[in-house]
Amino acid sequence: MQVAAHAASPVVVVPPRGEGDGHGPVVVGVDGSELSESAVAFAFEAASFRDAELVAVSAWQVPAGLDLVPMQVNVDQFGDDQDRALAESLAGYQERYPDVRVRRQVSMGSAAQVLLEAAADAQLVVVGSRGRGGFKGLLLGSVSQSVLHNASCPVAIIKDRATQE
């Protein structure tokens, strides 16, 4: 945890006992942030090198308090919007890495849980060191910490560019 939090470059943490055969997909968490773009770039390169499928995962939740609004809301629209944003985040990389098979997964739920479920058979999961939350001073965000502690495969933590310089 300390190395992942303080290193000035990407860090890959390999759990003491990996499950799986190393032939699964590379999974990347995508949230639309600038740091997420760095994670996507790393994941595409890793998937290309490994000749593996890339599973790009984006999680969403119904905004807090929306259930209190006395109007009809199409909750599915949130997922559709998230899927469009995910496709846009991947577009340029799919052109640069035509050899990489990409599967998009947009799921409702907590980002950490959705990523961990997607990474159940993965050979590598890639996350940014912190996401879009309001606590920019944290060295590792809650999602990256949860994935790092609970994934059964290696986890690549991609650092903020400002941290790397």
C-alpha positions, 0 to 999 in steps of 0.5 A, spaced: 500 500 500 505 504 501 509 503 495 502 504 491 501 510 494 507 514 494 511 511 488 512 517 482 510 512 477 505 506 475 505 501 480 503 493 479 502 489 485 501 482 485 497 478 490 501 473 494 496 467 491 493 469 484 487 465 482 486 464 474 491 462 469 493 468 466 489 468 460 483 472 462 482 479 460 485 486 462 480 490 466 480 497 466 476 502 470 474 508 466 470 514 470 472 520 465 477 523 469 484 525 466 487 520 470 482 515 467 485 516 460 492 515 463 489 508 466 486 507 459 492 508 455 496 503 460 491 498 459 490 498 452 498 497 451 498 491 456 492 488 453 496 489 446 502 486 449 499 480 452 494 479 446 488 479 451 481 482 451 480 489 454 474 489 458 473 497 460 468 498 466 464 504 468 460 504 474 454 509 475 449 510 481 443 514 481 444 521 484 443 521 491 436 524 493 433 523 486 428 518 489 425 524 493 424 528 486 416 527 485 417 526 477 418 521 473 426 519 471 428 514 466 434 511 470 436 507 464 438 514 461 444 514 466 446 508 464 446 510 456 449 516 458 455 512 461 455 508 455 456 513 451 461 517 455 465 510 456 465 509 448 468 516 447 474 515 452 476 509 448 475 511 441 482 514 440 485 508 443 481 503 439 484 506 433 491 506 435 490 498 438 486 495 432 489 488 435 485 489 442 478 486 442 474 491 447 468 489 451 465 495 454 461 494 461 457 499 464 454 497 470 450 500 476 453 499 483 459 502 486 465 502 482 470 498 486 465 492 487 463 493 479 471 492 478 472 487 482 466 483 479 469 484 472 476 482 474 474 475 477 477 472 471 482 477 469 490 477 468 490 484 470 486 490 473 488 497 471 485 503 476 487 510 477 490 512 483 484 516 485 478 518 481 473 524 481 472 524 488 473 531 492 479 529 496 484 530 491 490 530 497 489 523 498 494 519 495 490 513 493 482 513 492 477 509 495 476 505 489 483 503 488 484 502 495 479 497 495 481 493 488 488 493 491 486 490 497 481 485 494 483 483 487 485 476 486 490 478 480 495 483 479 493 490 480 496 496 476 495 503 479 496 509 475 499 515 478 497 522 476 501 526 471 503 531 476 505 526 481 510 523 476 513 529 474 
